[in-house]
């Protein structure tokens, strides 16, 4: 049992009821965590509040992770409300749609910058802000994908950003280990989320995954959420700097 009773967790990236972050939030609360859930801007506020209403005791906060001032404001609010923080979930990734089409060689300079700023640097900024609140140690989690280490056609600049994200996990794990803060990533198989629809060829990815994975099926969002609850708990106390694959075994296959 992944007991998170008495722990405070903040989840970034809840977009809708089909998002991986939403499934993780539900699992963390079921394990006993007190939840803070963020939304990006006023346009997304109402949908976020409607979702959060289904999680008794959870609170919502606005934060655009591309703005340092908003990150600073958010963690000031979290400190005032909760005092300490124990778990941070980073489920954020974005690249301009035009850079997720065609050939990677045609990636724009600005698209490359945006993809890395939002998808990678945000983890650094959030970890830096969260560390002072993790007085008792803690667990920081992010979401990655197999396209970080092997070419997934049409995943393009996001694959390069995910590679940078996985390297960032390792460097943060080294820096924050002395504070008893663990940093890990979950590499999930392709899942039909709203965000994933931005990747052209998603249907082909899902078909290939189900055919080639040892379990011969696609990944369920609740399997990813269960792994997140494990990494957030003391059951994974000796694990940091790792990428945990939750992909029905797809990553072990050569062909």
Buried (B, 14 or more C-beta within 10 A) or exposed (E): EBEBEEBBBBBBBBBBEBBBBBBBBBBBBBBBBBBBBBBBEEEBEEBBEEBBEEBEEBBBBBBBBBEEEBBEBBBEBBBEEBEBBBBBBBBBBBBBEEBBBEEBEEBEEEBBEBBBBBBBBBBBBBBBBBBEBBEEBBBBBBBBBBBBBEEBEBBBBBBBBBBBBBEBBBEBBEBBBEBBBBBBBBBBBBBEBEBBEBBBBBEEBBEBBBEBBEEEEBBBBEBBBBBBBBBBBEEBEEBBBBBBBBBBBBBEEEE
